[in-house]
Amino acid sequence: MSNTVTVSPTRGVRGIGLLSIIAGIILIVAGAVTWITVSSQLDEQKITVSDDADFLAGDQVNGPFSAYAQAEVIDKHALEATGGKTYAELDQDDPTRETAMTASFLRASLFTSVVAYGVCALVFGLGIMFILLGVALRRLAGGPSVSIESAGDDSSARGAAAAAAPAAAAPAAAPVAPAPAAAAPAPAAPAPAASAAPAEGQTSNEPADAAPEAPVRRPAHAAPGAAPGEEPVVPPAAADQAPASPGPEPTDEDRPRP
């Protein structure tokens, strides 16, 4: 399964680009018209740059550089006439005061034209920049729609994401408490006390819980003709037989209690 995403250019960008181009054209026209107007006004005054100017000597004042050169020459001539003093430094009854005032007015007019030329150049440059920006915006927004196709099964990706989500959200396992220590073994029950009364046939010096003596095996009958005091002769068959068990050992319960 594949997904297709279509990216279309924004229509508003083309409109902004068009407005930028129009604004650039207006700025260029305004700058050019202002430049021509200032130049024509200076040219009508028929002003020529003095021969003692630092640059553009003898040139007609009809541009920013010639206007600046003539303004510097006027300032130099005015200072020579007033002895190096400006209009504000002269006395009111000084005859050169009027010359200094006229020179100041001329210099201010020429500097105004120089500033006008600078503003015209700035506006002209901004107009070119606006036009370039508008063209770039329109070219970027004027392309065809672009379709992006992504291959792969989204269901498997969603399943993997769903399986990973609970694992990530599950809290950490609680720590396992240590097993309690094994209880100490209970003390063994004390052995029952030995009977204080001695058994029959035992002295007081013998322990009460001593095992009884095994019974003495006696022959059932004496051989005929045996002398008294002689041990009876046990027949071979009887000698091979194992003696009878005396029975189980008596326990504490079978013994007499005091």
ROFIZA-929370 format. One record per atom (N, C-alpha, C): residue in one letter; y, z, x. Coordinates in pm, whole numbers, padded with zeros to 5 digits, always signed. Layout:
BEGIN
AYZX;...
% end
This chain:
BEGIN
M-00120+00000+00086;M+00000+00000+00000;M+00123+00000+00088;S+00223-00078+00053;S+00345-00088+00134;S+00467-00068+00046;N+00573-00016+00106;N+00700+00006+00037;N+00805-00088+00094;T+00888-00142+00009;T+00994-00235+00050;T+01128-00176+00011;V+01216-00161+00107;V+01350-00108+00085;V+01451-00218+00114;T+01538-00245+00019;T+01638-00351+00033;T+01774-00287+00057;V+01838-00326+00166;V+01970-00274+00203;V+02072-00385+00180;S+02165-00360+00089;S+02268-00460+00057;S+02402-00415+00112;P+02484-00507+00162;P+02617-00470+00213;P+02705-00413+00102;T+02791-00321+00138;T+02883-00262+00041;T+02997-00358+00013;R+03021-00380-00115;R+03126-00476-00152;R+03265-00422-00119;G+03284-00292-00125;G+03416-00237-00097;G+03462-00260+00045;V+03368-00274+00139;V+03406-00296+00278;V+03472-00432+00294;R+03421-00532+00224;R+03484-00665+00232;R+03626-00661+00178;G+03650-00583+00072;G+03786-00572+00019;G+03881-00504+00116;I+03831-00399+00183;I+03914-00331+00282;I+03947-00425+00398;G+03849-00504+00438;G+03874-00600+00545;G+03979-00702+00506;L+03974-00747+00380;L+04075-00844+00335;L+04214-00783+00334;L+04225-00658+00287;L+04356-00592+00288;L+04407-00572+00430;S+04318-00542+00522;S+04359-00526+00662;S+04412-00657+00719;I+04349-00766+00685;I+04397-00897+00734;I+04534-00928+00677;I+04552-00902+00547;I+04683-00929+00486;I+04792-00842+00549;A+04761-00712+00570;A+04860-00624+00633;A+04893-00671+00774;G+04796-00718+00848;G+04822-00769+00982;G+04912-00890+00982;I+04888-00978+00886;I+04974-01097+00878;I+05118-01058+00847;I+05134-00962+00754;I+05270-00918+00719;I+05340-00857+00839;L+05268-00774+00916;L+05329-00711+01033;L+05369-00816+01138;I+05286-00913+01158;I+05320-01017+01256;I+05443-01095+01213;V+05448-01129+01084;V+05564-01203+01034;V+05691-01119+01045;A+05681-00990+01008;A+05800-00904+01015;A+05847-00888+01158;G+05757-00868+01251;G+05796-00854+01391;G+05860-00980+01446;A+05802-01093+01410;A+05858-01219+01460;A+05997-01246+01402;V+06013-01219+01272;V+06144-01242+01209;V+06250-01151+01270;T+06216-01024+01293;T+06312-00931+01352;T+06349-00973+01494;W+06253-01014+01570;W+06279-01059+01708;W+06376-01178+01708;I+06351-01273+01619;I+06437-01393+01614;I+06578-01355+01569;T+06587-01263+01472;T+06719-01224+01422;T+06802-01156+01529;V+06743-01062+01603;V+06816-00992+01708;V+06857-01089+01819;S+06770-01180+01853;S+06802-01276+01959;S+06917-01368+01917;S+06915-01410+01790;S+07023-01499+01744;S+07157-01426+01739;Q+07155-01299+01700;Q+07280-01223+01696;Q+07337-01203+01837;L+07252-01175+01934;L+07301-01161+02071;L+07350-01294+02127;D+07282-01399+02090;D+07322-01530+02143;D+07458-01573+02088;E+07490-01532+01964;E+07619-01568+01906;E+07736-01498+01975;Q+07709-01389+02045;Q+07817-01317+02112;Q+07858-01383+02243;K+07781-01476+02290;K+07813-01552+02412;K+07835-01458+02532;I+07745-01362+02549;I+07757-01266+02659;I+07674-01318+02775;T+07732-01311+02895;T+07663-01354+03016;T+07652-01236+03111;V+07538-01224+03171;V+07514-01114+03264;V+07603-01132+03386;S+07671-01026+03430;S+07764-01032+03543;S+07690-01071+03671;D+07769-01125+03763;D+07710-01170+03889;D+07663-01055+03978;D+07722-00936+03961;D+07682-00823+04045;D+07570-00740+03983;A+07499-00796+03883;A+07387-00724+03820;A+07269-00717+03917;D+07188-00619+03897;D+07071-00602+03985;D+06968-00713+03963;F+06956-00764+03842;F+06863-00874+03814;F+06920-00958+03699;L+06872-01079+03684;L+06914-01175+03581;L+07065-01199+03584;A+07123-01206+03701;A+07268-01232+03712;A+07298-01374+03665;G+07404-01387+03581;G+07445-01517+03527;G+07363-01563+03409;D+07264-01488+03366;D+07182-01529+03252;D+07252-01491+03123;Q+07229-01570+03017;Q+07289-01540+02888;Q+07210-01428+02821;V+07282-01336+02759;V+07217-01221+02694;V+07163-01266+02558;N+07031-01285+02550;N+06965-01321+02425;N+06821-01268+02420;G+06798-01166+02500;G+06664-01108+02502;G+06669-00963+02548;P+06559-00895+02545;P+06558-00752+02580;P+06593-00726+02726;F+06544-00808+02820;F+06569-00783+02962;F+06713-00815+02999;S+06766-00924+02946;S+06906-00959+02976;S+07002-00858+02914;A+06968-00806+02794;A+07053-00706+02731;A+07052-00577+02813;Y+06939-00537+02866;Y+06932-00417+02947;Y+07010-00435+03078;A+06999-00552+03138;A+07071-00578+03263;A+07222-00571+03241;Q+07272-00629+03131;Q+07415-00626+03104;Q+07463-00484+03071;A+07380-00403+03004;A+07418-00265+02973;A+07434-00184+03102;E+07349-00206+03202;E+07361-00136+03329;E+07487-00179+03405;V+07521-00306+03396;V+07642-00354+03466;V+07767-00294+03403;I+07770-00285+03269;I+07887-00227+03201;I+07904-00081+03242;D+07794-00006+03252;D+07803+00134+03292;D+07857+00146+03434;K+07814+00058+03522;K+07862+00064+03660;K+08012+00033+03668;H+08060-00065+03594;H+08203-00099+03595;H+08287+00012+03534;A+08237+00077+03428;A+08313+00184+03364;A+08328+00304+03458;L+08224+00339+03531;L+08233+00450+03625;L+08328+00418+03740;E+08333+00293+03781;E+08428+00255+03887;E+08572+00267+03838;A+08596+00236+03709;A+08732+00242+03656;A+08778+00385+03632;T+08686+00474+03598;T+08723+00613+03569;T+08702+00707+03687;G+08667+00655+03801;G+08646+00741+03916;G+08516+00819+03910;G+08417+00765+03847;G+08287+00832+03838;G+08274+00930+03725;K+08373+00933+03634;K+08369+01026+03521;K+08328+00952+03395;T+08256+01026+03309;T+08217+00969+03181;T+08329+00989+03079;Y+08308+00934+02960;Y+08410+00945+02857;Y+08434+01091+02819;A+08336+01174+02814;A+08353+01314+02776;A+08424+01395+02884;E+08422+01348+03010;E+08485+01422+03119;E+08633+01388+03137;L+08681+01284+03075;L+08821+01242+03091;L+08914+01322+03001;D+09036+01341+03046;D+09137+01409+02965;D+09184+01316+02854;Q+09241+01378+02750;Q+09285+01297+02637;Q+09403+01206+02672;D+09487+01246+02766;D+09602+01163+02804;D+09573+01074+02923;D+09443+01066+02962;D+09406+00979+03075;D+09406+00834+03027;P+09475+00744+03098;P+09482+00604+03053;P+09347+00533+03059;T+09256+00578+03141;T+09124+00513+03152;T+09026+00560+03044;R+09073+00651+02962;R+08984+00704+02858;R+08945+00594+02759;E+09037+00505+02725;E+09007+00396+02633;E+08907+00298+02694;T+08917+00272+02823;T+08822+00182+02891;T+08681+00241+02888;A+08671+00371+02914;A+08540+00437+02911;A+08479+00435+02771;M+08566+00449+02668;M+08516+00447+02531;M+08463+00308+02494;T+08533+00204+02532;T+08488+00067+02502;T+08356+00037+02573;A+08345+00080+02699;A+08221+00056+02774;A+08103+00130+02709;S+08127+00250+02658;S+08019+00326+02592;S+07972+00255+02466;F+08064+00200+02387;F+08026+00129+02267;F+07943+00004+02299;L+07985-00070+02401;L+07911-00191+02439;L+07770-00156+02487;R+07758-00052+02568;R+07626-00013+02619;R+07535+00033+02504;A+07593+00108+02407;A+07512+00153+02293;A+07463+00034+02210;S+07547-00066+02192;S+07504-00184+02115;S+07392-00260+02186;L+07408-00275+02317;L+07304-00346+02391;L+07173-00268+02392;F+07182-00133+02407;F+07059-00054+02404;F+06994-00056+02265;T+07075-00069+02160;T+07017-00080+02025;T+06934-00207+02012;S+06984-00316+02070;S+06908-00440+02067;S+06779-00429+02149;V+06788-00356+02261;V+06666-00337+02342;V+06561-00259+02262;V+06603-00152+02190;V+06510-00075+02108;V+06452-00162+01996;A+06537-00250+01937;A+06488-00339+01831;A+06381-00433+01884;Y+06400-00482+02004;Y+06297-00568+02064;Y+06166-00490+02084;G+06177-00366+02125;G+06055-00286+02144;G+05980-00262+02013;V+06056-00235+01906;V+05991-00214+01777;V+05924-00343+01729;C+05990-00457+01752;C+05930-00586+01713;C+05798-00610+01786;A+05795-00578+01914;A+05671-00597+01991;A+05560-00505+01940;L+05595-00381+01905;L+05495-00288+01853;L+05437-00337+01720;V+05525-00380+01630;V+05478-00428+01500;V+05393-00553+01515;F+05432-00642+01604;F+05356-00764+01627;F+05214-00730+01678;G+05206-00637+01771;G+05074-00598+01823;G+04987-00531+01718;L+05048-00445+01634;L+04970-00382+01526;L+04919-00485+01426;G+05000-00589+01401;G+04955-00695+01310;G+04830-00764+01363;I+04830-00795+01492;I+04711-00858+01551;I+04590-00766+01542;M+04610-00637+01568;M+04499-00542+01561;M+04443-00531+01419;F+04530-00529+01319;F+04483-00521+01181;F+04403-00645+01142;I+04447-00762+01188;I+04373-00884+01155;I+04234-00882+01217;L+04225-00842+01342;L+04094-00835+01408;L+04002-00735+01338;L+04058-00621+01299;L+03977-00521+01230;L+03928-00572+01095;G+04015-00640+01022;G+03974-00695+00892;G+03866-00800+00905;V+03878-00887+01005;V+03775-00989+01026;V+03641-00925+01060;A+03644-00821+01144;A+03519-00754+01180;A+03454-00688+01059;L+03534-00623+00974;L+03477-00558+00856;L+03416-00660+00760;R+03482-00771+00742;R+03429-00873+00651;R+03301-00937+00705;R+03293-00951+00836;R+03171-01009+00893;R+03054-00913+00883;L+03082-00784+00902;L+02975-00686+00889;L+02927-00673+00745;A+03019-00681+00649;A+02982-00665+00509;A+02943-00796+00443;G+02956-00908+00511;G+02926-01037+00449;G+02787-01088+00476;G+02704-01011+00545;G+02569-01055+00574;G+02479-01049+00452;P+02362-01112+00460;P+02269-01109+00347;P+02202-00973+00336;S+02137-00954+00222;S+02062-00830+00201;S+01940-00827+00293;V+01911-00712+00346;V+01800-00695+00440;V+01692-00612+00372;S+01568-00664+00375;S+01453-00594+00316;S+01368-00536+00429;I+01339-00410+00419;I+01258-00340+00518;I+01128-00300+00451;E+01017-00346+00506;E+00885-00318+00450;E+00811-00223+00542;S+00760-00115+00486;S+00686-00016+00563;S+00541-00019+00517;A+00448-00043+00610;A+00305-00048+00578;A+00245+00090+00586;G+00136+00112+00510;G+00068+00242+00514;G+00045+00295+00375;D-00055+00379+00360;D-00090+00439+00233;D-00012+00568+00216;D+00077+00567+00117;D+00158+00687+00096;D+00077+00801+00037;S-00031+00766-00041;S-00109+00874-00103;S-00176+00960+00001;S-00230+00896+00107;S-00293+00975+00213;S-00191+01061+00284;A-00072+01005+00305;A+00032+01085+00372;A+00074+01203+00286;R+00086+01178+00153;R+00122+01290+00065;R+00011+01394+00060;G-00117+01347+00061;G-00228+01442+00060;G-00230+01529+00185;A-00203+01464+00300;A-00200+01541+00424;A-00087+01642+00424;A+00028+01600+00369;A+00141+01693+00364;A+00112+01809+00270;A+00045+01778+00154;A+00013+01886+00061;A-00090+01982+00119;A-00184+01927+00198;A-00284+02016+00260;A-00223+02102+00368;A-00124+02048+00437;A-00061+02125+00544;A+00035+02229+00491;A+00089+02207+00369;A+00188+02300+00316;A+00131+02439+00291;P+00013+02454+00222;P-00039+02592+00203;P-00072+02661+00332;A-00125+02584+00428;A-00159+02647+00556;A-00035+02699+00626;A+00074+02624+00613;A+00197+02670+00678;A+00259+02788+00604;A+00239+02790+00468;A+00301+02898+00390;A+00217+03024+00384;A+00085+03015+00420;A-00002+03133+00412;A+00044+03238+00510;P+00047+03365+00468;P+00089+03470+00563;P-00017+03495+00667;A+00018+03557+00771;A-00076+03589+00878;A-00174+03695+00830;A-00299+03687+00878;A-00403+03781+00836;A-00367+03922+00881;A-00399+04018+00792;A-00369+04158+00825;A-00458+04203+00939;P-00408+04287+01027;P-00491+04335+01138;P-00607+04419+01088;V-00723+04403+01150;V-00844+04476+01111;V-00837+04616+01168;A-00857+04713+01081;A-00855+04853+01128;A-00977+04881+01213;P-00963+04958+01319;P-01080+04988+01403;P-01181+05073+01328;A-01310+05050+01358;A-01418+05124+01291;A-01409+05272+01328;P-01433+05360+01233;P-01426+05504+01266;P-01534+05543+01365;A-01504+05641+01444;A-01600+05687+01545;A-01722+05746+01477;A-01838+05724+01538;A-01964+05776+01481;A-01960+05929+01477;A-02007+05983+01365;A-02007+06129+01351;A-02105+06192+01448;A-02068+06306+01497;A-02156+06377+01590;A-02285+06417+01519;P-02398+06405+01583;P-02525+06442+01515;P-02526+06589+01477;A-02582+06614+01360;A-02590+06752+01312;A-02680+06835+01403;P-02643+06958+01426;P-02729+07041+01513;P-02867+07060+01452;A-02965+07062+01538;A-03104+07077+01491;A-03125+07215+01425;A-03207+07212+01323;A-03233+07338+01252;A-03304+07435+01344;P-03263+07559+01343;P-03330+07656+01432;P-03477+07674+01394;A-03556+07690+01496;A-03700+07710+01472;A-03722+07840+01395;P-03814+07841+01304;P-03838+07965+01226;P-03879+08079+01318;A-03831+08191+01285;A-03862+08308+01368;A-04012+08339+01365;A-04060+08381+01479;A-04204+08415+01488;A-04234+08540+01407;S-04347+08541+01355;S-04386+08657+01273;S-04386+08784+01357;A-04324+08886+01303;A-04316+09011+01379;A-04450+09083+01386;A-04534+09064+01282;A-04662+09136+01281;A-04765+09058+01357;P-04836+09120+01451;P-04940+09048+01525;P-05058+09020+01437;A-05121+08907+01466;A-05242+08870+01389;A-05355+08964+01425;E-05457+08961+01334;E-05571+09048+01357;E-05646+09007+01482;G-05693+09105+01559;G-05767+09078+01683;G-05678+09048+01800;Q-05538+09055+01783;Q-05443+09029+01891;Q-05369+09156+01922;T-05337+09175+02047;T-05257+09290+02089;T-05112+09260+02068;S-05035+09367+02081;S-04891+09350+02062;S-04827+09274+02174;N-04895+09266+02294;N-04835+09194+02406;N-04846+09044+02391;E-04938+08993+02307;E-04954+08850+02290;E-04849+08799+02192;P-04804+08677+02211;P-04704+08623+02116;P-04765+08604+01980;A-04681+08616+01878;A-04730+08608+01741;A-04772+08468+01705;D-04708+08366+01765;D-04737+08229+01725;D-04836+08162+01817;A-04920+08244+01893;A-05019+08182+01983;A-05127+08117+01899;A-05179+08007+01947;A-05282+07933+01872;A-05412+08014+01872;P-05486+08012+01762;P-05613+08088+01756;P-05717+08027+01849;E-05801+08113+01896;E-05905+08066+01988;E-06007+07982+01912;A-06060+07888+01984;A-06163+07802+01921;A-06287+07886+01894;P-06350+07867+01779;P-06472+07946+01747;P-06584+07914+01842;V-06662+08014+01871;V-06776+07999+01963;V-06891+07935+01888;R-06935+07832+01947;R-07046+07759+01884;R-07177+07836+01909;R-07247+07868+01805;R-07373+07943+01813;R-07488+07853+01765;P-07598+07866+01831;P-07713+07783+01788;P-07765+07829+01654;A-07811+07734+01582;A-07863+07768+01448;A-07989+07853+01456;H-08074+07827+01554;H-08197+07905+01564;H-08243+07902+01709;A-08310+08005+01747;A-08361+08013+01884;A-08497+07948+01892;A-08520+07901+02007;A-08651+07836+02024;A-08761+07941+02017;P-08868+07908+01957;P-08976+08008+01947;P-09034+08037+02083;G-09063+08162+02101;G-09123+08206+02227;G-09025+08234+02335;A-08895+08226+02303;A-08793+08253+02406;A-08779+08401+02421;A-08760+08441+02541;A-08742+08582+02567;A-08606+08623+02522;P-08597+08750+02482;P-08465+08793+02441;P-08369+08792+02560;G-08250+08754+02536;G-08147+08746+02642;G-08139+08610+02706;E-08236+08524+02686;E-08228+08389+02742;E-08150+08298+02648;E-08084+08207+02712;E-08007+08111+02632;E-08102+08015+02565;P-08076+07984+02447;P-08163+07890+02378;P-08148+07751+02438;V-08255+07680+02432;V-08257+07543+02487;V-08210+07449+02378;V-08107+07376+02413;V-08053+07279+02316;V-08127+07151+02330;P-08175+07096+02226;P-08245+06968+02237;P-08149+06858+02279;P-08206+06755+02346;P-08116+06646+02392;P-08037+06581+02281;A-08095+06563+02169;A-08020+06497+02059;A-07903+06581+02016;A-07924+06711+02015;A-07813+06797+01975;A-07706+06803+02079;A-07745+06787+02211;A-07643+06792+02317;A-07551+06674+02313;D-07605+06558+02269;D-07520+06438+02266;D-07419+06442+02154;Q-07443+06523+02053;Q-07349+06525+01941;Q-07223+06602+01981;A-07111+06551+01936;A-06981+06616+01965;A-06968+06741+01884;P-06907+06843+01938;P-06888+06965+01861;P-06798+06941+01742;A-06825+07018+01641;A-06746+07003+01519;A-06603+07049+01543;S-06508+06980+01476;S-06366+07013+01490;S-06339+07146+01425;P-06264+07230+01491;P-06234+07361+01431;P-06142+07353+01312;G-06095+07232+01279;G-06003+07221+01165;G-05858+07216+01207;P-05771+07188+01117;P-05627+07176+01150;P-05570+07309+01194;E-05473+07299+01280;E-05407+07418+01333;E-05325+07482+01224;P-05336+07610+01208;P-05259+07676+01101;P-05109+07665+01128;T-05037+07645+01023;T-04890+07635+01032;T-04828+07770+01008;D-04691+07770+01013;D-04619+07895+00993;D-04636+07948+00851;E-04654+07852+00757;E-04668+07897+00619;E-04803+07967+00595;D-04907+07924+00673;D-05039+07985+00655;D-05048+08121+00720;R-04960+08148+00811;R-04968+08276+00881;R-04918+08387+00791;P-04968+08505+00812;P-04921+08619+00728;P-04779+08655+00763;R-04704+08685+00663;R-04565+08724+00679;R-04554+08874+00669;P-04464+08937+00737;P-04449+09083+00733;P-04399+09130+00597;
% end
